[in-house]
Amino acid sequence: MLTVPPPPPLPPEAESIKSLTKVAGLITLIYGIIEIILGIVLLLFLIGIVPLISGIVDILIYTNCNDIIRTIERGDYVKAKEKTLTWMIIGFIIGGLLPGILLLLAYMKYDELLRRTGSQ
């Protein structure tokens, strides 16, 4: 029987980035659900398109946060940093201040992680 060894543990910085990204993703998921519901209700009064679009973008941020976490788990920290930057900016503009701040904090931790692992 062939057994697969478990993956090596992630550096503490990577775990911290994962945690911040998970929290940001969950917050955007909650914001997204609320905004979509609000948008659908307000759509009846022809003013609900803005919260509806914002809710959809929040759901996209949530799904991309999960993708960032998977990228970190694979050890591709450079690609994860690039994706975090993109979704951090979108988070600040459309997704909300709190998710944007959390993704900014995660983004700032990448430099230390990349120095430690020797990736650039």
Secondary structure as the mmCIF struct_conf table of DSSP 4:
data_model
#
loop_
_struct_conf.conf_type_id
_struct_conf.id
_struct_conf.beg_label_comp_id
_struct_conf.beg_label_asym_id
_struct_conf.beg_label_seq_id
_struct_conf.end_label_comp_id
_struct_conf.end_label_asym_id
_struct_conf.end_label_seq_id
HELX_LH_PP_P HELX_LH_PP_P1 VAL A 4 PRO A 11
HELX_RH_AL_P HELX_RH_AL_P1 PRO A 12 LEU A 43
TURN_TY1_P TURN_TY1_P1 LEU A 44 LEU A 46
HELX_RH_AL_P HELX_RH_AL_P2 ILE A 49 ARG A 74
TURN_TY1_P TURN_TY1_P2 GLY A 75 GLY A 75
HELX_RH_AL_P HELX_RH_AL_P3 TYR A 77 ILE A 90
HELX_RH_PI_P HELX_RH_PI_P1 GLY A 91 GLY A 95
HELX_RH_AL_P HELX_RH_AL_P4 LEU A 97 THR A 117
TURN_TY1_P TURN_TY1_P3 GLY A 118 GLY A 118
#
